[in-house]
């Protein structure tokens, strides 16, 4: 099955890849550490579109089958993230994003059906990813829609793979297209979506720490923001 690989660009494509420089040049900044990235600035971190309790929203409701809960949320997250990514598609081209990169020196490499690693542009990588997820979600043998139909053995593993690809999509947006997200006023939507997404992953053990490490600083900042909201406001549930 096609897949994905995370590599450090210090080990390969060193000359070709300078994602941080590309982002800094586009935004007119000269930062040498990730702590100063615009998406980590408090005036941006605090922007959300709802004060709903995200911890409760991610939790398995009483009486609901876990596989059904995972399936319905996987479909929902795919639709939301695919839609958000589409809103920025004109800014993500082979010219602006020659590699699929995330924070730091993270490079995402696609693995085809034959196990070959494909170094491709970000739009091509994420087109592969979204097509793979769409095919999986519309496969009745994997995501059955008939009432009472059984989920396959290895279903959770496939869900984990979907969430890894979706995480990488969001990581690329934060790293390479946050300036456009800000300009369009979509950063509150992105923060809300990412907070719900990461809390859901934590609740159901869908991603390993090494998978989320490139954005761990943002995850921690958004969780602190969520905890502040829970402590200081009347939350809508």
NUFIVO-420126 format. One record per atom (N, C-alpha, C): x, y, z; residue number from 0. Coordinates in steps of 0.05 Angstrom, whole numbers, plus 5000, padded with zeros to 4 digits. Example, Ala and Ser with C-alpha at 12.3 -4.5 7.8 and 13.67 -1.06 7.14 Angstrom:
NUFIVO-420126
R     px     py     pz   num
R   5264   4886   5156     0
R   5246   4910   5156     0
R   5264   4934   5156     0
R   5257   4955   5142     1
R   5273   4979   5143     1
R   5258   5001   5157     1
This chain:
NUFIVO-420126
R     px     py     pz   num
R   5017   4976   5000     0
R   5000   5000   5000     0
R   5018   5025   5000     0
R   5009   5047   4987     1
R   5024   5071   4987     1
R   5027   5082   5016     1
R   5047   5097   5020     2
R   5051   5106   5047     2
R   5067   5132   5048     2
R   5080   5136   5071     3
R   5094   5161   5074     3
R   5118   5157   5093     3
R   5137   5174   5090     4
R   5161   5172   5106     4
R   5169   5200   5114     4
R   5178   5203   5139     5
R   5188   5228   5148     5
R   5218   5227   5149     5
R   5232   5246   5137     6
R   5261   5246   5137     6
R   5271   5273   5145     6
R   5295   5274   5155     7
R   5308   5300   5163     7
R   5324   5309   5139     7
R   5320   5334   5131     8
R   5333   5344   5107     8
R   5363   5347   5111     8
R   5373   5345   5136     9
R   5401   5347   5140     9
R   5415   5322   5130     9
R   5399   5301   5125    10
R   5410   5276   5115    10
R   5407   5274   5085    10
R   5389   5289   5073    11
R   5386   5289   5045    11
R   5374   5315   5035    11
R   5376   5319   5009    12
R   5366   5344   4996    12
R   5374   5369   5011    12
R   5398   5370   5022    13
R   5407   5393   5037    13
R   5408   5418   5020    13
R   5418   5415   4995    14
R   5422   5438   4978    14
R   5395   5448   4968    14
R   5377   5430   4962    15
R   5352   5438   4950    15
R   5332   5449   4970    15
R   5332   5440   4994    16
R   5311   5447   5013    16
R   5320   5468   5033    16
R   5306   5490   5033    17
R   5310   5511   5053    17
R   5282   5522   5061    17
R   5265   5505   5073    18
R   5238   5514   5079    18
R   5237   5538   5097    18
R   5255   5539   5117    19
R   5254   5561   5136    19
R   5261   5587   5122    19
R   5282   5586   5104    20
R   5290   5609   5090    20
R   5268   5619   5071    20
R   5254   5600   5058    21
R   5232   5607   5041    21
R   5210   5621   5056    21
R   5203   5611   5079    22
R   5182   5623   5095    22
R   5191   5650   5106    22
R   5216   5652   5115    23
R   5225   5677   5126    23
R   5226   5699   5105    23
R   5235   5692   5081    24
R   5237   5711   5060    24
R   5209   5721   5052    24
R   5189   5703   5051    25
R   5163   5710   5044    25
R   5150   5728   5065    25
R   5157   5723   5090    26
R   5144   5739   5112    26
R   5161   5762   5121    26
R   5186   5765   5109    27
R   5202   5788   5117    27
R   5213   5786   5145    27
R   5219   5762   5155    28
R   5230   5758   5181    28
R   5256   5744   5180    28
R   5271   5746   5201    29
R   5298   5733   5202    29
R   5301   5719   5229    29
R   5288   5697   5231    30
R   5288   5682   5257    30
R   5307   5658   5254    30
R   5320   5652   5277    31
R   5338   5629   5277    31
R   5327   5607   5295    31
R   5304   5611   5307    32
R   5292   5589   5324    32
R   5262   5589   5320    32
R   5251   5565   5325    33
R   5222   5561   5320    33
R   5205   5575   5340    33
R   5216   5583   5363    34
R   5199   5596   5383    34
R   5188   5622   5374    34
R   5201   5634   5353    35
R   5192   5660   5344    35
R   5174   5658   5319    35
R   5166   5634   5312    36
R   5148   5631   5289    36
R   5122   5645   5295    36
R   5110   5658   5274    37
R   5086   5673   5278    37
R   5063   5657   5290    37
R   5061   5631   5284    38
R   5039   5615   5294    38
R   5041   5610   5324    38
R   5065   5616   5335    39
R   5069   5613   5364    39
R   5065   5638   5380    39
R   5062   5661   5366    40
R   5058   5686   5380    40
R   5031   5686   5394    40
R   5030   5696   5418    41
R   5006   5694   5435    41
R   4982   5707   5422    41
R   4986   5729   5408    42
R   4963   5742   5395    42
R   4951   5725   5373    42
R   4966   5706   5363    43
R   4955   5687   5343    43
R   4945   5661   5356    43
R   4960   5651   5376    44
R   4952   5626   5389    44
R   4925   5629   5402    44
R   4918   5652   5412    45
R   4893   5655   5427    45
R   4868   5658   5409    45
R   4873   5658   5383    46
R   4850   5662   5364    46
R   4836   5636   5359    46
R   4811   5634   5367    47
R   4795   5610   5362    47
R   4767   5619   5353    47
R   4751   5601   5342    48
R   4725   5608   5333    48
R   4703   5598   5351    48
R   4710   5584   5373    49
R   4691   5575   5392    49
R   4704   5571   5419    49
R   4688   5572   5440    50
R   4699   5566   5467    50
R   4688   5539   5477    50
R   4680   5522   5458    51
R   4670   5495   5465    51
R   4693   5479   5478    51
R   4686   5462   5496    52
R   4705   5445   5510    52
R   4715   5424   5490    52
R   4739   5428   5480    53
R   4751   5410   5460    53
R   4758   5383   5472    53
R   4765   5382   5497    54
R   4771   5357   5511    54
R   4746   5339   5511    54
R   4723   5351   5517    55
R   4698   5336   5518    55
R   4690   5328   5490    55
R   4695   5346   5471    56
R   4687   5341   5443    56
R   4702   5317   5431    56
R   4727   5313   5441    57
R   4743   5291   5430    57
R   4738   5264   5444    57
R   4725   5265   5467    58
R   4721   5241   5483    58
R   4700   5223   5472    58
R   4704   5197   5475    59
R   4684   5177   5466    59
R   4659   5180   5483    59
R   4636   5186   5471    60
R   4611   5189   5487    60
R   4602   5162   5498    60
R   4589   5163   5521    61
R   4579   5138   5533    61
R   4560   5123   5514    61
R   4563   5097   5512    62
R   4545   5081   5496    62
R   4551   5081   5466    62
R   4572   5095   5457    63
R   4579   5096   5429    63
R   4602   5076   5423    63
R   4599   5060   5402    64
R   4619   5041   5395    64
R   4645   5057   5386    64
R   4668   5048   5396    65
R   4692   5063   5391    65
R   4699   5063   5361    65
R   4696   5041   5348    66
R   4703   5040   5319    66
R   4685   5059   5303    66
R   4659   5060   5311    67
R   4641   5079   5298    67
R   4649   5108   5303    67
R   4658   5113   5327    68
R   4667   5140   5335    68
R   4692   5148   5319    68
R   4710   5130   5317    69
R   4735   5135   5302    69
R   4728   5139   5273    69
R   4710   5123   5262    70
R   4704   5125   5233    70
R   4690   5152   5227    70
R   4670   5159   5243    71
R   4656   5184   5237    71
R   4674   5208   5240    71
R   4691   5208   5259    72
R   4709   5231   5263    72
R   4731   5231   5242    72
R   4740   5208   5233    73
R   4760   5207   5212    73
R   4749   5220   5186    73
R   4724   5214   5180    74
R   4711   5226   5156    74
R   4709   5256   5160    74
R   4700   5264   5183    75
R   4696   5293   5189    75
R   4722   5308   5187    75
R   4743   5298   5200    76
R   4769   5312   5199    76
R   4780   5313   5170    76
R   4777   5292   5155    77
R   4786   5292   5128    77
R   4772   5314   5112    77
R   4746   5316   5115    78
R   4731   5336   5100    78
R   4739   5364   5108    78
R   4742   5369   5134    79
R   4750   5396   5143    79
R   4778   5404   5134    79
R   4797   5385   5137    80
R   4825   5391   5130    80
R   4829   5393   5100    80
R   4815   5376   5085    81
R   4816   5378   5056    81
R   4805   5405   5046    81
R   4783   5413   5059    82
R   4771   5439   5051    82
R   4789   5462   5058    82
R   4802   5461   5082    83
R   4820   5483   5090    83
R   4844   5483   5071    83
R   4855   5460   5065    84
R   4877   5459   5047    84
R   4870   5470   5019    84
R   4846   5464   5010    85
R   4838   5474   4984    85
R   4836   5504   4983    85
R   4829   5516   5006    86
R   4828   5545   5007    86
R   4855   5559   5003    86
R   4876   5544   5007    87
R   4904   5554   5004    87
R   4918   5543   4980    87
R   4904   5528   4964    88
R   4917   5513   4942    88
R   4932   5531   4922    88
R   4921   5555   4918    89
R   4934   5573   4898    89
R   4962   5583   4908    89
R   4967   5580   4934    90
R   4993   5589   4945    90
R   5013   5566   4947    90
R   5003   5541   4944    91
R   5020   5518   4947    91
R   5024   5506   4919    91
R   5046   5512   4907    92
R   5052   5504   4879    92
R   5080   5490   4879    92
R   5086   5476   4858    93
R   5113   5465   4856    93
R   5135   5486   4858    93
R   5129   5511   4850    94
R   5148   5532   4851    94
R   5152   5543   4880    94
R   5131   5547   4894    95
R   5133   5557   4922    95
R   5140   5535   4942    95
R   5131   5510   4936    96
R   5136   5488   4954    96
R   5147   5464   4939    96
R   5173   5465   4932    97
R   5184   5443   4917    97
R   5186   5416   4932    97
R   5184   5418   4959    98
R   5183   5394   4975    98
R   5160   5396   4995    98
R   5151   5373   5004    99
R   5130   5373   5025    99
R   5144   5375   5052    99
R   5144   5398   5063   100
R   5160   5403   5088   100
R   5142   5412   5111   100
R   5153   5407   5135   101
R   5140   5416   5159   101
R   5160   5432   5175   101
R   5153   5439   5200   102
R   5171   5455   5217   102
R   5199   5444   5219   102
R   5218   5462   5221   103
R   5246   5454   5223   103
R   5256   5443   5197   103
R   5270   5421   5198   104
R   5281   5409   5174   104
R   5266   5383   5166   104
R   5240   5382   5173   105
R   5224   5359   5167   105
R   5216   5358   5138   105
R   5221   5336   5125   106
R   5212   5332   5097   106
R   5196   5306   5096   106
R   5173   5308   5082   107
R   5155   5285   5080   107
R   5159   5272   5052   107
R   5164   5247   5051   108
R   5170   5232   5026   108
R   5148   5211   5022   108
R   5136   5211   4999   109
R   5116   5191   4993   109
R   5128   5165   4984   109
R   5115   5143   4993   110
R   5123   5116   4985   110
R   5101   5104   4968   110
R   5109   5096   4943   111
R   5088   5086   4925   111
R   5081   5056   4930   111
R   5065   5045   4913   112
R   5056   5017   4916   112
R   5078   4997   4916   112
R   5101   5004   4904   113
R   5123   4986   4902   113
R   5145   4991   4923   113
R   5138   5009   4942   114
R   5157   5014   4964   114
R   5179   5034   4956   114
R   5176   5048   4934   115
R   5196   5067   4925   115
R   5190   5094   4938   115
R   5211   5107   4947   116
R   5208   5134   4959   116
R   5208   5155   4936   116
R   5187   5172   4937   117
R   5184   5192   4916   117
R   5188   5220   4928   117
R   5209   5233   4920   118
R   5212   5261   4928   118
R   5195   5278   4909   118
R   5175   5291   4920   119
R   5157   5305   4903   119
R   5150   5332   4916   119
R   5138   5350   4900   120
R   5130   5376   4911   120
R   5108   5372   4931   120
R   5104   5393   4947   121
R   5082   5392   4967   121
R   5055   5388   4955   121
R   5047   5402   4934   122
R   5020   5398   4923   122
R   5017   5369   4913   122
R   5038   5357   4901   123
R   5036   5330   4892   123
R   5034   5310   4915   123
R   5051   5315   4936   124
R   5050   5297   4959   124
R   5022   5297   4972   124
R   5011   5321   4976   125
R   4985   5322   4990   125
R   4962   5314   4972   125
R   4966   5316   4945   126
R   4946   5304   4927   126
R   4946   5274   4930   126
R   4970   5262   4931   127
R   4972   5233   4936   127
R   4958   5226   4962   127
R   4964   5242   4983   128
R   4953   5236   5009   128
R   4923   5237   5010   128
R   4912   5259   4999   129
R   4882   5262   4999   129
R   4869   5241   4982   129
R   4881   5234   4960   130
R   4870   5213   4942   130
R   4870   5186   4957   130
R   4892   5180   4970   131
R   4894   5155   4985   131
R   4873   5154   5007   131
R   4870   5176   5022   132
R   4850   5176   5044   132
R   4822   5174   5032   132
R   4816   5188   5011   133
R   4789   5187   4999   133
R   4783   5159   4990   133
R   4802   5145   4977   134
R   4797   5118   4968   134
R   4792   5099   4992   134
R   4806   5104   5014   135
R   4803   5088   5038   135
R   4775   5092   5051   135
R   4767   5117   5053   136
R   4742   5124   5066   136
R   4718   5115   5050   136
R   4721   5112   5024   137
R   4699   5103   5007   137
R   4699   5073   5001   137
R   4718   5059   5014   138
R   4720   5030   5011   138
R   4702   5018   5033   138
R   4680   5005   5024   139
R   4661   4993   5042   139
R   4673   4971   5060   139
R   4694   4959   5051   140
R   4707   4938   5066   140
R   4723   4950   5090   140
R   4730   4975   5088   141
R   4746   4988   5109   141
R   4729   5006   5126   141
R   4713   5023   5113   142
R   4694   5041   5127   142
R   4666   5034   5119   142
R   4655   5013   5131   143
R   4628   5004   5123   143
R   4607   5025   5131   143
R   4587   5029   5114   144
R   4566   5048   5120   144
R   4539   5034   5127   144
R   4538   5008   5123   145
R   4513   4994   5130   145
R   4512   4989   5160   145
R   4489   4992   5171   146
R   4485   4988   5200   146
R   4492   4960   5208   146
R   4508   4957   5229   147
R   4516   4931   5239   147
R   4539   4918   5225   147
R   4549   4930   5203   148
R   4571   4918   5189   148
R   4597   4919   5206   148
R   4613   4898   5204   149
R   4637   4897   5221   149
R   4660   4912   5208   149
R   4676   4925   5225   150
R   4700   4938   5216   150
R   4722   4917   5213   150
R   4740   4921   5194   151
R   4761   4901   5189   151
R   4782   4899   5211   151
R   4795   4876   5211   152
R   4819   4873   5229   152
R   4840   4894   5219   152
R   4853   4907   5238   153
R   4872   4927   5230   153
R   4860   4954   5224   153
R   4835   4958   5231   154
R   4821   4983   5225   154
R   4835   5007   5239   154
R   4842   5003   5264   155
R   4855   5025   5279   155
R   4882   5033   5266   155
R   4897   5013   5256   156
R   4922   5019   5243   156
R   4917   5037   5218   156
R   4896   5031   5203   157
R   4890   5047   5180   157
R   4881   5076   5188   157
R   4866   5078   5209   158
R   4858   5104   5219   158
R   4883   5120   5228   158
R   4902   5106   5241   159
R   4926   5120   5249   159
R   4942   5131   5225   159
R   4942   5115   5203   160
R   4956   5124   5179   160
R   4942   5149   5167   160
R   4915   5149   5167   161
R   4900   5172   5157   161
R   4907   5197   5174   161
R   4907   5194   5200   162
R   4912   5217   5218   162
R   4941   5227   5215   162
R   4960   5209   5209   163
R   4987   5218   5204   163
R   4988   5235   5180   163
R   4975   5227   5158   164
R   4975   5243   5134   164
R   4961   5270   5138   164
R   4939   5269   5153   165
R   4925   5294   5159   165
R   4942   5313   5176   165
R   4956   5302   5196   166
R   4974   5318   5212   166
R   4995   5331   5195   166
R   5006   5317   5176   167
R   5027   5328   5159   167
R   5016   5350   5142   167
R   4991   5347   5133   168
R   4979   5369   5118   168
R   4977   5394   5134   168
R   4968   5392   5159   169
R   4966   5415   5177   169
R   4993   5426   5184   169
R   5013   5409   5188   170
R   5040   5418   5194   170
R   5051   5435   5171   170
R   5046   5426   5146   171
R   5056   5441   5123   171
R   5042   5468   5121   171
R   5017   5469   5127   172
R   5002   5494   5127   172
R   5014   5514   5147   172
R   5018   5505   5172   173
R   5029   5522   5192   173
R   5057   5532   5185   173
R   5073   5514   5174   174
R   5101   5521   5168   174
R   5104   5538   5143   174
R   5090   5531   5122   175
R   5095   5543   5096   175
R   5073   5563   5087   175
R   5050   5562   5099   176
R   5028   5579   5089   176
R   5014   5594   5112   176
R   5028   5599   5134   177
R   5014   5613   5156   177
R   5010   5642   5149   177
R   5029   5654   5134   178
R   5025   5682   5126   178
R   5000   5686   5110   178
R   4995   5668   5091   179
R   4970   5669   5075   179
R   4946   5664   5092   179
R   4948   5645   5111   180
R   4926   5639   5129   180
R   4919   5664   5146   180
R   4939   5678   5155   181
R   4935   5703   5170   181
R   4922   5724   5152   181
R   4932   5727   5128   182
R   4922   5748   5110   182
R   4892   5743   5103   182
R   4884   5718   5102   183
R   4857   5711   5096   183
R   4839   5711   5121   183
R   4851   5715   5144   184
R   4836   5715   5169   184
R   4826   5687   5177   184
R   4840   5667   5168   185
R   4832   5639   5173   185
R   4846   5626   5197   185
R   4864   5641   5210   186
R   4880   5629   5232   186
R   4863   5620   5256   186
R   4840   5634   5263   187
R   4823   5623   5284   187
R   4811   5596   5277   187
R   4804   5593   5251   188
R   4793   5567   5242   188
R   4814   5546   5243   188
R   4839   5553   5234   189
R   4861   5533   5234   189
R   4867   5525   5263   189
R   4869   5544   5281   190
R   4875   5537   5309   190
R   4854   5519   5321   190
R   4829   5525   5316   191
R   4807   5509   5327   191
R   4807   5481   5316   191
R   4811   5479   5290   192
R   4813   5452   5277   192
R   4836   5436   5287   192
R   4860   5449   5289   193
R   4884   5435   5298   193
R   4881   5427   5327   193
R   4870   5444   5344   194
R   4866   5437   5373   194
R   4848   5412   5376   194
R   4825   5413   5362   195
R   4807   5390   5363   195
R   4821   5365   5352   195
R   4835   5368   5330   196
R   4849   5345   5318   196
R   4869   5333   5337   196
R   4886   5349   5349   197
R   4908   5338   5366   197
R   4896   5326   5391   197
R   4876   5338   5403   198
R   4864   5327   5427   198
R   4850   5300   5421   198
R   4838   5298   5397   199
R   4825   5273   5389   199
R   4847   5252   5386   199
R   4869   5259   5374   200
R   4891   5240   5371   200
R   4902   5230   5398   200
R   4904   5249   5417   201
R   4914   5241   5443   201
R   4894   5223   5458   201
R   4869   5230   5456   202
R   4848   5214   5470   202
R   4848   5185   5460   202
R   4854   5181   5434   203
R   4850   5154   5422   203
R   4877   5142   5412   203
R   4899   5154   5421   204
R   4926   5143   5415   204
R   4930   5138   5385   204
R   4925   5159   5369   205
R   4927   5156   5340   205
R   4953   5164   5329   205
R   4969   5180   5343   206
R   4995   5189   5333   206
R   5016   5185   5355   206
R   5040   5178   5346   207
R   5063   5175   5364   207
R   5076   5202   5369   207
R   5089   5205   5392   208
R   5102   5231   5398   208
R   5122   5240   5376   208
R   5136   5221   5364   209
R   5155   5229   5343   209
R   5140   5240   5318   209
R   5115   5231   5314   210
R   5100   5241   5292   210
R   5092   5271   5296   210
R   5085   5278   5320   211
R   5076   5305   5326   211
R   5098   5324   5335   211
R   5122   5314   5338   212
R   5144   5330   5349   212
R   5149   5356   5334   212
R   5147   5356   5307   213
R   5152   5381   5292   213
R   5134   5405   5301   213
R   5110   5399   5311   214
R   5092   5420   5321   214
R   5086   5418   5350   214
R   5103   5405   5365   215
R   5098   5401   5394   215
R   5096   5427   5409   215
R   5112   5447   5400   216
R   5111   5473   5414   216
R   5084   5486   5410   216
R   5073   5484   5386   217
R   5046   5495   5381   217
R   5025   5479   5396   217
R   5027   5452   5396   218
R   5008   5436   5410   218
R   5006   5443   5439   218
R   5030   5447   5452   219
R   5031   5454   5480   219
R   5019   5482   5484   219
R   5024   5501   5466   220
R   5013   5528   5469   220
R   4983   5528   5467   220
R   4973   5513   5448   221
R   4944   5511   5444   221
R   4930   5497   5467   221
R   4943   5477   5478   222
R   4932   5463   5501   222
R   4931   5481   5525   222
R   4951   5498   5529   223
R   4951   5517   5551   223
R   4928   5537   5547   223
R   4924   5545   5522   224
R   4902   5563   5515   224
R   4875   5550   5521   224
R   4873   5525   5514   225
R   4848   5510   5519   225
R   4843   5507   5549   225
R   4863   5502   5564   226
R   4860   5499   5593   226
R   4852   5526   5605   226
R   4863   5548   5595   227
R   4856   5575   5604   227
R   4826   5580   5599   227
R   4817   5573   5575   228
R   4789   5576   5568   228
R   4771   5560   5586   228
R   4779   5535   5592   229
R   4763   5518   5609   229
R   4761   5529   5638   229
R   4783   5543   5646   230
R   4783   5552   5674   230
R   4771   5579   5678   230
R   4770   5595   5656   231
R   4762   5623   5659   231
R   4736   5630   5645   231
R   4723   5612   5631   232
R   4699   5619   5617   232
R   4678   5598   5621   232
R   4653   5605   5615   233
R   4631   5585   5615   233
R   4632   5571   5588   233
R   4641   5547   5588   234
R   4645   5532   5563   234
R   4618   5522   5553   234
R   4616   5523   5526   235
R   4593   5511   5513   235
R   4598   5482   5507   235
R   4579   5465   5515   236
R   4583   5436   5510   236
R   4557   5426   5497   236
